[in-house]
Protein backbone atom coordinates (compact mmCIF):
# COMPACT_ATOMS: atom_id res chain seq x y z
CA UNK A 1 0.00 0.00 0.00
CA UNK A 2 1.31 3.45 -0.84
CA UNK A 3 1.83 6.13 1.76
CA UNK A 4 2.69 9.79 1.87
CA UNK A 5 5.66 10.75 4.04
CA UNK A 6 6.99 13.96 5.56
CA UNK A 7 10.49 13.93 7.04
CA UNK A 8 12.18 16.87 8.80
CA UNK A 9 15.85 16.41 9.71
CA UNK A 10 18.03 18.82 11.71
CA UNK A 11 21.81 18.62 11.36
CA UNK A 12 24.19 20.60 13.61
CA UNK A 13 27.99 20.61 13.70
CA UNK A 14 30.78 22.99 14.77
CA UNK A 15 31.52 25.79 12.32
CA UNK A 16 34.26 25.22 9.72
CA UNK A 17 35.65 27.51 7.04
CA UNK A 18 34.64 25.04 4.31
CA UNK A 19 31.91 27.29 2.85
CA UNK A 20 28.18 26.62 3.07
CA UNK A 21 27.08 24.29 5.88
CA UNK A 22 26.52 20.68 4.78
CA UNK A 23 27.13 21.21 1.03
CA UNK A 24 26.58 17.51 0.23
CA UNK A 25 23.21 17.22 1.96
CA UNK A 26 20.94 17.51 -1.10
CA UNK A 27 22.90 14.82 -2.96
CA UNK A 28 22.77 12.48 0.05
CA UNK A 29 19.04 13.00 0.54
CA UNK A 30 18.43 12.56 -3.18
CA UNK A 31 20.17 9.19 -2.99
CA UNK A 32 18.20 8.17 0.13
CA UNK A 33 14.73 9.09 -1.10
CA UNK A 34 12.84 8.70 -4.38
CA UNK A 35 13.86 10.89 -7.29
CA UNK A 36 10.29 12.21 -7.14
CA UNK A 37 10.68 13.37 -3.52
CA UNK A 38 10.47 17.09 -2.79
CA UNK A 39 13.63 18.13 -0.91
CA UNK A 40 14.37 21.54 0.59
CA UNK A 41 17.31 22.46 2.80
CA UNK A 42 17.71 25.64 4.85
CA UNK A 43 21.20 26.44 6.13
CA UNK A 44 22.53 28.95 8.59
CA UNK A 45 25.48 29.64 10.86
CA UNK A 46 24.87 30.71 14.44
CA UNK A 47 27.02 30.86 17.60
CA UNK A 48 29.89 28.91 16.04
CA UNK A 49 27.59 26.18 14.69
CA UNK A 50 26.54 25.14 11.22
CA UNK A 51 22.86 24.24 11.07
CA UNK A 52 20.89 22.63 8.24
CA UNK A 53 17.20 21.76 8.37
CA UNK A 54 16.04 19.44 5.59
CA UNK A 55 12.43 18.77 4.65
CA UNK A 56 11.61 15.79 2.45
CA UNK A 57 8.18 14.64 1.28
CA UNK A 58 6.87 12.16 -1.24
CA UNK A 59 5.16 8.82 -1.78
CA UNK A 60 6.57 5.43 -0.78
CA UNK A 61 5.73 1.91 0.37
CA UNK A 62 6.67 2.69 3.99
CA UNK A 63 3.82 2.06 6.40
CA UNK A 64 5.25 3.35 9.69
CA UNK A 65 7.65 5.97 10.96
CA UNK A 66 9.93 3.13 12.11
CA UNK A 67 10.24 1.99 8.48
CA UNK A 68 11.65 5.40 7.57
CA UNK A 69 14.01 5.45 10.58
CA UNK A 70 15.31 1.98 9.68
CA UNK A 71 15.90 3.11 6.10
CA UNK A 72 17.84 6.19 7.26
CA UNK A 73 19.95 4.18 9.71
CA UNK A 74 20.79 1.60 7.06
CA UNK A 75 21.53 3.92 4.12
CA UNK A 76 22.55 7.37 5.42
CA UNK A 77 26.32 8.00 5.49
CA UNK A 78 27.73 7.67 9.02
CA UNK A 79 29.16 11.20 9.07
CA UNK A 80 25.68 12.61 8.42
CA UNK A 81 24.16 10.39 11.11
CA UNK A 82 26.76 11.77 13.55
CA UNK A 83 25.49 15.33 12.94
CA UNK A 84 21.77 14.44 12.98
CA UNK A 85 20.41 16.14 16.10
CA UNK A 86 16.67 15.85 15.62
CA UNK A 87 13.96 14.59 13.33
CA UNK A 88 10.20 14.54 12.84
CA UNK A 89 8.64 11.86 10.66
CA UNK A 90 5.03 11.41 9.59
CA UNK A 91 3.74 8.58 7.40
CA UNK A 92 0.15 8.74 6.15
CA UNK A 93 -1.28 5.57 4.63
CA UNK A 94 -3.23 6.03 1.38
CA UNK A 95 -6.14 4.12 -0.05
CA UNK A 96 -6.44 3.25 -3.70
CA UNK A 97 -8.89 5.70 -5.28
CA UNK A 98 -8.61 4.57 -8.87
CA UNK A 99 -5.82 4.03 -11.36
CA UNK A 100 -4.37 7.54 -11.23
CA UNK A 101 -4.86 8.92 -7.74
CA UNK A 102 -4.61 8.13 -4.06
CA UNK A 103 -6.56 9.46 -1.12
CA UNK A 104 -5.95 9.62 2.59
CA UNK A 105 -7.39 6.67 4.45
CA UNK A 106 -10.91 7.45 5.69
CA UNK A 107 -11.44 10.59 3.58
CA UNK A 108 -14.46 10.82 1.33
CA UNK A 109 -14.21 12.83 -1.87
CA UNK A 110 -17.22 14.55 -3.36
CA UNK A 111 -17.67 14.40 -7.12
CA UNK A 112 -20.17 17.22 -7.50
CA UNK A 113 -22.78 15.32 -5.47
CA UNK A 114 -23.04 14.44 -1.81
CA UNK A 115 -20.64 11.64 -0.88
CA UNK A 116 -22.37 8.45 0.14
CA UNK A 117 -21.26 6.60 3.22
CA UNK A 118 -19.11 3.76 2.01
Secondary structure, DSSP 8 states (H G I E B T S, - for coil): --EEEEEEEEEEEE--SSSSTTTTHHHHHHHHS-TT-EEEEEEEEETTEEEEEEEEEEEES--SHHHHHHHHHHHS-HHHHHHEEEEEEEEEEEEE-STT-EEETT----SSS-----
